[in-house]
Each structure stands twice: as structure tokens, then as C-alpha cells.
Amino acid sequence: DIQMTQSPPTLSASVGDRVTITCRASQSVVTWLAWYQQKPGKAPKLLIYKASALEDGVPSRFSGSGSGTEFTLTISSLQPDDFATYYCQQYHTGETFGQGTKLEIK
Amino acid sequence: EVQLVESGGVLVHPGGSLRLSCVASGFAFSRTAITWVRQAPGKGLEWVASISGSGGTIYYADSVKGRFAISRDNSKNTLYLQMSSLRAEDTAVYYCAKARRILPPGYFDFWGRGSLVTVSS
């Protein structure tokens, strides 16, 4: 099974900051990787698929990059609505999620 | 408008059984792979099972293999998860989520609101 490891588990930042979340796969997933945002009590929302493709309706301050085993999600200028938990998911072999990164207000 | 509405979550005793349903609308259900994902209280997302649009391809997580069964009725636009031999660690919100392709694996472009299953004596 492919394991997905996100870092950091928690990230404290301020409105306007640029933040980066990292996701590492235990073996290559090529670019078959997605990112989701989840707010408390709500279902996850798709942000990025195929490592770097922005889902329709998602603000352009979100971007994804990477290939193989290392990927990043970057938010260029944090907005109040962005404080949430973020998950990566590989879909190269089966479907596996990372453990999540909670983005908190500093 | 795409909709996924889960139901069937209740309090059940350890060792018990339960069937979750997910009714879909607003997209070509029979041409879409669908997945169950769960989230234990305060924890992250865990993939549970996936089924292809025709129902002919099915995958399970090791943690539920042999205890859970995913199925679908394309005439009713409904996905099911039959859960048996339930354990306390199966306590979670169960989400159904649609893929953007007919065969798994894939990413999930729309999720239901979830149904809470609590396994406790």
C-alpha cells in the first residue's frame, strides 16, 4: 500500500502570509495526487487534482506542484476563509489520504 | 445540481450490522465511480471502499475487508455500504464521494454531508 505523509501536522500563520504544505508518498504516484480543504463539521472540498490542476471555482491563490513522491500545496496570501485542515490524496494505486495539516490562525 | 445524500447511520452494538445508503442526483450515476470515506471523531480521512460505475470493479481497505460490502443500484441512483461485525473503531462519519471517472481509483470532486455511525455498548 502507498503511504502518504503530510508535514507539518499543524501550521500557524497570519492573514496575508504565504504558506506551503508538503505531502510525501512512500512510492511514486507520478502526478496522481489531489488536495482537499475541510472545515469543522463539513465535508472535504476538492482544491487541486493531478498535482497542479486547479478545480473550477477555487481561488487562484491556491496552487499545487510536484511529481513522483514529493508534492506541495501553496497558498500565496492567506485569507480568513483559508483556516482549515488540508489533506492530500493519491490515486495512482488505490486511494490513500495523508493524515492532514491543520492551518491555524497565529 | 449534484447531490449526494447519505442515510442509515445510527448507534449500533459491537458485533452488529448496519446498511448505509447514498442517494445521488444531478450527474450520470451509472458512469461514475463512487467511494465511501470515513472520518473518526477528531481524526483524518480514511478511504473505505470504491466501486466502478457498472459495479463490476470493487476495492476495499484492509481494515474493512471481509466485514463491509459496497454495492450500487444504478436503477435507483443509490450506493450502499453493508457493514457487519462492527467494532468500536468503526465509529466515524461516513461520506460518499463521487469520482470524475467510471473506474476507480480517482479523486473526488463532490462529497455528501456524511452519516454518523457509532459503535458502542
HADDOCK unambig.tbl for C-alpha pairs under 7 A between the chains (distance, minus, plus):
assign (segid A and resid 34 and name CA) (segid B and resid 107 and name CA) 6.38 0.50 0.50
assign (segid A and resid 42 and name CA) (segid B and resid 113 and name CA) 6.74 0.50 0.50
assign (segid A and resid 43 and name CA) (segid B and resid 111 and name CA) 6.24 0.50 0.50
assign (segid A and resid 43 and name CA) (segid B and resid 112 and name CA) 6.76 0.50 0.50
assign (segid A and resid 43 and name CA) (segid B and resid 113 and name CA) 5.60 0.50 0.50
assign (segid A and resid 44 and name CA) (segid B and resid 111 and name CA) 6.88 0.50 0.50
assign (segid A and resid 46 and name CA) (segid B and resid 108 and name CA) 6.84 0.50 0.50
assign (segid A and resid 46 and name CA) (segid B and resid 109 and name CA) 5.67 0.50 0.50
assign (segid A and resid 91 and name CA) (segid B and resid 105 and name CA) 5.35 0.50 0.50
assign (segid A and resid 91 and name CA) (segid B and resid 106 and name CA) 5.19 0.50 0.50
assign (segid A and resid 91 and name CA) (segid B and resid 107 and name CA) 6.48 0.50 0.50
assign (segid A and resid 92 and name CA) (segid B and resid 105 and name CA) 6.98 0.50 0.50
assign (segid A and resid 93 and name CA) (segid B and resid 105 and name CA) 6.91 0.50 0.50
assign (segid A and resid 94 and name CA) (segid B and resid 105 and name CA) 5.32 0.50 0.50
assign (segid A and resid 95 and name CA) (segid B and resid 47 and name CA) 6.52 0.50 0.50
assign (segid A and resid 95 and name CA) (segid B and resid 105 and name CA) 6.03 0.50 0.50
assign (segid A and resid 96 and name CA) (segid B and resid 47 and name CA) 6.29 0.50 0.50
assign (segid A and resid 97 and name CA) (segid B and resid 45 and name CA) 6.39 0.50 0.50
assign (segid A and resid 97 and name CA) (segid B and resid 46 and name CA) 6.52 0.50 0.50
assign (segid A and resid 99 and name CA) (segid B and resid 44 and name CA) 5.49 0.50 0.50
assign (segid A and resid 100 and name CA) (segid B and resid 44 and name CA) 6.18 0.50 0.50
